[in-house]
Amino acid sequence: MGGTRQSTVSVVKVESAVYDEIDFKAVLEKSLTNLEENDIEIPKDGLAFVKPNVVMGASARSSVTTEPTLISSLIGLLMERGVRRVYVGDSPASYLKSDETFRESGMLDAITQAGGEFVDIDDPSERVSIPLPGSDLLESISVPRKALDSDHIINFGKLKTHKIDGLTCCVKNWVGLIPQDLRLQYHQSRLAKLVSELHKALPETLCLADAVIVGEGDGPDLSLPKYLGLVLASNDPVGLDSIAAELLGINRNDLGFAWTAHLDGVGEIERNRIRVIGPDISEVQIRVEKPVRVLYNRFPCNVVLGGLCDGCFTWFLGPAVAWERDGTWDRIRKNVGRPTFMLGFNAVDINFEKHLQEGPYFVIGDCTPVKYQNHPKTIFIRGCCPGPAIPETILSACKAD
């Protein structure tokens, strides 16, 4: 772990299993006290920037976003301790609008009623470029101005499974600080390294995690809720994620983002080097369903795969699962028959002519073989990664939007 401080993780269980009866401020106060009693300073002055997880306009009860009452409670506790102003901001997924997702999730009202200030960190005027010394990827990166100008940065993640990593909580929460276009460009095996470098450029003073209702299955945006009833707090995002994995029955060796950050000197991942305050993990842990990372024969379509990065995989799988839940696949089948989707740099379709006759043929991503991209009967979705253009083009061509 970078520096000399010991990695410490507080685990506090809520007193009620009835969500509406939970005293979020009390459990958060206990979390902060646990850290203070173990020589970890909690902000008591200056300016603070809080980064929750508001990936979309969904509720915390659905396992997708950080509980707004936890954020409002944190704002109140920080101000009671002497923090002068508390800014709160996040950038959602899929080019969604930050102000809309904050309003739909209930986060905007919670912030303003507690005396905090919402910041639209996707607004160019709210961003500033900083250097990334020693980076293997970029010389500089745009970051939220209020985060850079604040005396304290607080990471408040949501614990849930993730399709391209074991879970998402505090380490991966820094993805939301990356500009949306750059995030899309690096949504491959490079993203974990960029996130790690951003943690070093914008280190958090404090890490917290909403693990009251956690997400299982096809996270982060399509996870299903499961009750755990905990709030986690730490001085180390990697250490917190490591304990979070244990709480969900996930092997910490499956945490690509956390391991990348650990090996970059950001935090501690080894269990015997992390001090845990609170109940014995074995007494409160559960086991969650992990995402199913399979495309073949899963949906009513043909899939032709080559070497495939996490970007196109995630941007195809996520919408495909959503369409399975909301009936979109039925409309696609009724409108156009059985579509085919090609992804990956060395994909080869030995049944190409047959697939063309069954329905529209989508060739996804710049890395796919040029002969398929240029074929007059295919629909080429350009980009690396094309991101939201993938579902948008498919729905439009299949007349299902």
N, C-alpha and C positions, 0 to 999 in steps of 0.2 A: 504494500500500500504506500502511495506517495506520502511523504512527510513522516512525522513521528507519532501522530495521534493513533490511539487504538480504535479499531472499528467496533462500534457499539450499536446494538439494535434493541430497541424497546418493543415489547409485544404487550398490548393491552386489550383485554376482552371487554366488549360492551356488556352492560348489565341486563339488557332485555333482548330477547329474540324477536320481539315485535318491532318492526322497523320504525313505526311512527312514535314509539315510546322511548327510543334511544336518546340519551342525553349526550349529543355529540360534543358539546363544549366540555363536559366533564371528562369524557374519555380522552379528548385531545389535551386537556390540562394535565391529566395523569401522564400522558406520553411525554410532554415537555418536562414535567417534573422528574420523571425517570432519568431523562438525559442530564438535566441540571445536577441531580444528585450524584451523577457519575462524571462530573467535571466537564460536561459539554455545555458551552455557552449558548444560550438562546438570545436572539436579537432583542436589545433593550433600547435602541436609539436609531437615529438616522432614517434611511429609506429602505423599504423592502420590496422585492419583486417576487411574486408567487406564480409558479408555473404549474397549473393543474393539468389533468388530461381531459380535454373536451374535444375528442376526435370527431364527434358529430353531435347533432342536437338530440341526443338520447338521454334517458334518465340514468342516475346512478343505480337505481333499483334493477335496471335491465342489465347491469354489470359492465356498461360501456364507458361511463364517465365518472369523474370524481364527484362525490356527494357535495352539493352546493353548501349545505349546512356546515360541513367540515371547513370549507373555505371561509364562510362568514365567521365561524367560531375562531378560526385562526387569526383573521383580521382583528377581531375584538381582543384576543389574548395578546397579540403583538402590540396593539395600541395601549392596552393596559400596562404593558411592560415599558412603554416609552418610545416605541417606534412612531415616527411622526406621520409618515404616509405609506400606504400599502398599495402597490400596483399589482394587477392580476391580468395575465394574458396567455394565450395559446393560439396556435395555428392549426385548424382542423385538417382532416384528410380530404382528398379528392377535389381540391380547389373550392370547397365550401366556404361560405363567408363567415368570418370569425364572429361578427356581431350577431348573426342569425343563430349560430350554434350555441352561443352563450345565452341568448334569450330563450331558445327552445328547450335547453337543458335546465333552465331555472337558475343558471349560474349568474347571469347579469343582475337579476333582482337581489340575489344573495349578497353580491359584492357591494352594490350601491347602498343597500339597507344597513350593511355593517360599517359603512364609512370608507370602504375601499374605492379604488379607481380602476375601471376596466380599461385595458389598452388593446387596441386593434393592432397586433404586431405584424399583420400583413400589409398595413398601410406603409408605403415607402417612406413617409415622413417620420415614421416611428422606428426606422432601422438605420444602422450605421455600420460601416465596414471596419473590421479589425483584422490585424495580421494573425496568421497561424504559424508561429515560429516552429521550425522543425517538422512541419507537416509533410507527409508523404503524398498528399492529395492536392492541397490548395495553398496558395500564398496568403490569401485573405478570405474572409467570409462575412456576410451581412448578418448582424444579430440585432435583437430588440434593443433599442436605445435605452429604455427604462431599466432593462436588466443590467446593462453595462454601467449606467449611472447610479444604480442602487448600492447601498452599503451591504445588503444581504440579499442573496438569491435563495429562494426556498422551492424545493422540488416536491410537488404533491401528486404522486402517481396514483393510478388505479390498477389493482392487481387482477390480471386476467391472462388467459392463454393467448398465444399468437401463432399465426400460420407459418411464419418464417423463423421463429425462435421459440425456445421453450415457453417463455412468458414475456409479458411486457409489464413493467412497473416503473422503477425510478431511472434505471440506466437508459432505457429506450424512450423515456419521456422527453429527453432532450431532442429527439427527432423534430418535435414541434417548434423548436427554435430555429430550425434550418429553413431558409426560403423555400417556398413551395416548388418553384421550378428546379432548384438545385436538388431538393429532396427527391424529386422524380428522376432526375438524371443519375443520382447516386443510389437509387433503390435497387441495388444489386449486392454483391458481396462486399462492396466498398463502403456501404452505409454504416456498418458497425464501427469501422475505423474512423470515419468522419464524426460520428457521435462521440466516440472516445476523445478525439481531439477537441471537440467542443466542450466536453466536460472539463478539460484542462484549461481551456480559454475562459470559460464561465463556470468556475467551480461553485457548487452550492454550499451555503452555510449550514443548511438543515435539509434533511430528507424525510418525507412523510408518505404514507401510503394508505389509501382507503381499501381495506380488505374486509369490509363488513359484508357486502355482497360481491363475491368474486365472479370472474367469468370463466367458463369452461367451454370446450368445443372450438368452434371456428372463430376464435378471436383474431383481432381485437374488436372489430366492428360488428361481428355477428355472433359473439359469444352468448352463451346462455347463463342465466344467473344461478348461483349456488351460494348458500349462506355459509360464511365462515365466522363473522362476528368479531373481527379484529381491526385495530388500527396499529400500524407500524411506524416507528420513528427511528432515525439514525443520523449519524454524522458522515455516513458513507453510502452512496447509491449502490455500489457493488455489493457491499455487505448486506444491505437491506434486501436486495434481489436474491442473494444467496439463501437467506433465511426464508424469504417468500417462497422460493422454489421448494424448500423442505416442507413448508406448510401445506403445499398443494400436492405433495407426492411426486414432484418433478425432479429428476436428477440434475444437480447443478452443472454437470458436464454438458448438458444440452443447452446451456445459456450462452449462445455465441456472442451476443452483445456484451454481457457481463464479463465473460472471459477476455474479450478483446480489450475492454476497459481495464481489467485487472492487470493484464500483461503490459498495458500502456502506463501502469503506475497510478491509476485513478483510485483504486480501492481494493479491498480484501475479499476474496471469494472462498478461501479455505475455512471450513467450519470450525476447526480447532483454534483459529486465530480471530474469531469473532466473539465478542462478549455479548451474551443475550440476557436481557432483563425481562422478567415476567414469568409466565407459566412454562412448564416443560413443554417443548415443542410436540412431543409425542402425545400429549394430552389434548391438544387443540388442533392438530393437523387433520386434513381431510385428503381425499384423493379425487382429482378432477379428470374428466374426459379430455383428452388432448385433440388438437385438430387432426383431421384426416387429410394427409397430403397426397391424395390420389386423384388423377383426372380420368384415366382410362375407364370406360364403361360406367361412369358415375352419373352422367347426365345424358339426356336423349340427343346425342350428337356424336359425330366422329371427331376424334382427337388424334392429331399427328404431331409427335414431339421429337425434337432434337435436343441438343445441349441448351438448357433453359436456365435463365437467371431468375432470381427471386422477384424482380420487378414485374415481368410479364406474367409469371406464375401467379403472383398475388393479385394482380389487377384482372386476371381472368377468373381465378378460382373464387374470389370474394363475390363478384356479381353473380357467378354461376350458382353459388350456394343460395344467395338471396332470391334468385329467380326460381329456385326449387321450392322455396318457402312461400313465395307470393303468387305462384301460378304462371309466371312469365314463360316458363318452358312450354307449357301447354299452348299458349298463344303463339309462340314461335313455331311449334310443330304444326299447328293449324294453318298458320299463314304461309310458311315457306317450306315445310317438310323437315328434313333432317340436315342441319347445317354441319359443316366441317370446319375445324379450327386447327391451323398449323402454327406451332410455336417452336423456336429453337434454331440455332445456327446451322446444324447439319441435318435438319429434318428431310426425310425422303418419304414420299407417298407412293407406294407401289400400286395403290388402288385409286389413283388420281382421277381418271376418267369416270369411274363408277361413282366416286364421291361428288363430282361435279353434277351428276344427274340427280343426286338425292336432295340437293338443296344448295343454298349459297355457300361459297367457300371463302373463308377468311384467312388471310396470311398476316400474322401479327408480329410486328417488330422489324427493325432494320436488319437484324442479324439473320433473318430467314433467307434461304437460297434465292438468288435474284430471279431464277427462271420461274419460280412460283409467284414472286412479287409482280413480275411483268406480264404474267399470263393474262390474256384479255378476259377470261371468265372468272378470275379471282378478285376478291376485294382486299386490297392491301391497306393495312393500318400502319401508317408510318410512325417512327419514333423509337427512341431507346432511353427509357421505356415509354411507350405511347400513353400509359397511365389511363386517365378517364376517357381518352379517345377510344379505348377498347370497348367498354360497355356501351358508350354512346353510339359508336358506329354499328355495332351489332344490333342494338335495339332499333335503330333507324332503318337499316337494311332489311330487318325482319319484320318491320312494321309493328313493333311491339312496344314502342316508347310512349 
